[in-house]
Amino acid sequence: MGRLFGTDGVRGRANVDLTPELALVVAVAAAHTLAESDRSHPPLAVVGRDTRASGEMLEAAVVAGLTSAGANVVRVGVLPTPAVAFLTAEAKADLGVMLSASHNPMPDNGIKLFAAGGHKLPDEIEAQIEAAVAANATSAWDRPTGAGVGRVHDLLDGADHYVQHVVGTLAHRLDGLKVVVDCANGAASEVAPVVYREAGAEVVAIHAEPDGLNINDDCGSNHLDALRAAVVEHGAHLGIAHDGDADRCVAVTADGVEVDGDELMAILALAMREAGTLTEDTLVATVMSNLGLRLAMSAEGIRLVETKVGDRYVLEELRASGLALGGEQSGHIVMPAHATTGDGVLTGLHLMARMAATGRTLAELAAVLTKLPQVLINVPVSDRTVGAADPTVRAEVARAEAELGETGRVLLRPSGTEPLVRVMVEAATEETARTVAERIATHVRTASPV
C-alpha cells in the first residue's frame, strides 16, 4: 500500500482507489485514534459531504465504520468543509469527517479528517491512522455489541448555525455591493448565496444547481470564464468563485480580471493591520506564493513567513506562532479568529467588507501587489516521487536557478493529491518563465512517463 494521506486527506477515484471498504477501515482507525480513551460516554463524530454522487456511498461506509467502533454520528449532509469543521467544534465532537475531493473532477472523492475543535490532523496523527489501516489493525480492536454500537442522528439546521456564525464575524455590512458568486455546483450552492445576502449584498448565484455529477464541471474557482462573463453581464462590483467544498475563494474584478489568493491575502493583511488584528504584523503563506507578495508586504512593513505547500502547514504555523492570517495562492485563506481551516465563504465576506468600508473597487485594492510573471505546469507522471527526484531533473532545476539568479525562482514538487509533478517558475518576463518551465517539464516527462 502506498502513501494514504496526501496534503489534504485521503483522495482518489471513488470506488476504484477510494472504495467503500477503505473508507470504512479509515473511519474505524480514525475513531480509535482520535477518540479519548478515558471518556465516560461514547465518542462523537460529525460527518458531512459535498455534492458528488459518490459521497452518498462513501458517507454510508464512513458512518458504518464509526458506529462499528462505538462512536455516535451526527450527519450534517451537504455543507462546505469549513462548516463541518465549525460544527465539529461547536458540537464538542471528538472528530469530524468531510467527504470531498475539493476542486478535483467529479469522479474523484476524498476523506478529510478533523480532530476535536475542528482542527486538521498533524502528520504524526495521520501516520498513526495510516499505520493502523496498513496493518489492518482495525480487525484486532474489540467491537462493541448491543447498546455499545454507535447511533446515527441527522442535524437539520447545521447550515443555519454556520451562516449565523460567519455573518457574525463582520464589522461592516455589504449594503450597496453587487456580487456574482460561482458555487461550482458544490457544497457552497445553498449557503454561500444566503451568507452574502444576509450580510447585505445583492447576489447573483451561478452554478448553484448541483445534480451529483456537475460539481466543478467548467465552473468554480478553477474555471473563471463563466464568472467573468456574468460579472460583466450583470454589472456587478465583483465576482467570487468557490471550489467544490468551498474552502477556497478567488475573485474577479468588475472588468473580469482574476484576483487570486496572494492578492486576497495582501488585501486582508492591510485591512487587519489597520484594524489592529494582524498579530505581529505577520502573514503566513506557502512557498507557492508569488514573489510579488513578499515584496509588497515588505514595502508595507508586514513580515511574510513561508511554509510547505498545503493549508494544513499554514494552519500549523498560525497555531504554533499565534498568528492571525495565512493562506495559499490557490485561495485557501485562514483567519484563526473565526475559523479553524480555510474558509472560502468567510474570505469572500471579509473581502467585500473591505470594499464596502473603504469605498474602493476590488481592482484598486488588489493593486497593492505587483505579481512577477509565474508559469505553473502540471506534468502527468506515472510516479510523482520519481518524477520530482530524478537526478537529470534536479540538475536541470539547478541550471535554471543559476540562470535566473535573483530575478526569479524555481519550485518543483510532487502533487499531494494527484499523479502530477508541479513545475513553477517565476522570472522577470513571462517568456523566460515559460521557456524555463517547459524545459524542466520535458525532463520530468522523460523521467517518469505516463
Secondary structure as GFF3:
##gff-version 3
##sequence-region A 1 450
A	DSSP	beta_strand	5	6	.	.	.	ID=ss1
A	DSSP	beta_strand	9	13	.	.	.	ID=ss2
A	DSSP	alpha_helix	20	34	.	.	.	ID=ss3
A	DSSP	beta_strand	44	49	.	.	.	ID=ss4
A	DSSP	alpha_helix	53	68	.	.	.	ID=ss5
A	DSSP	beta_strand	72	78	.	.	.	ID=ss6
A	DSSP	alpha_helix	81	90	.	.	.	ID=ss7
A	DSSP	beta_strand	95	99	.	.	.	ID=ss8
A	DSSP	beta_strand	108	115	.	.	.	ID=ss9
A	DSSP	beta_strand	119	120	.	.	.	ID=ss10
A	DSSP	alpha_helix	123	134	.	.	.	ID=ss11
A	DSSP	three_ten_helix	137	140	.	.	.	ID=ss12
A	DSSP	three_ten_helix	146	148	.	.	.	ID=ss13
A	DSSP	beta_strand	152	154	.	.	.	ID=ss14
A	DSSP	alpha_helix	158	167	.	.	.	ID=ss15
A	DSSP	beta_strand	178	182	.	.	.	ID=ss16
A	DSSP	alpha_helix	188	198	.	.	.	ID=ss17
A	DSSP	beta_strand	202	206	.	.	.	ID=ss18
A	DSSP	alpha_helix	225	234	.	.	.	ID=ss19
A	DSSP	beta_strand	238	241	.	.	.	ID=ss20
A	DSSP	beta_strand	250	252	.	.	.	ID=ss21
A	DSSP	beta_strand	258	259	.	.	.	ID=ss22
A	DSSP	alpha_helix	261	275	.	.	.	ID=ss23
A	DSSP	three_ten_helix	279	281	.	.	.	ID=ss24
A	DSSP	beta_strand	282	286	.	.	.	ID=ss25
A	DSSP	alpha_helix	291	299	.	.	.	ID=ss26
A	DSSP	beta_strand	303	307	.	.	.	ID=ss27
A	DSSP	alpha_helix	311	321	.	.	.	ID=ss28
A	DSSP	beta_strand	326	327	.	.	.	ID=ss29
A	DSSP	beta_strand	333	334	.	.	.	ID=ss30
A	DSSP	alpha_helix	344	358	.	.	.	ID=ss31
A	DSSP	alpha_helix	362	366	.	.	.	ID=ss32
A	DSSP	beta_strand	374	380	.	.	.	ID=ss33
A	DSSP	alpha_helix	384	389	.	.	.	ID=ss34
A	DSSP	alpha_helix	391	404	.	.	.	ID=ss35
A	DSSP	three_ten_helix	405	407	.	.	.	ID=ss36
A	DSSP	beta_strand	409	414	.	.	.	ID=ss37
A	DSSP	beta_strand	420	426	.	.	.	ID=ss38
A	DSSP	alpha_helix	430	447	.	.	.	ID=ss39
###
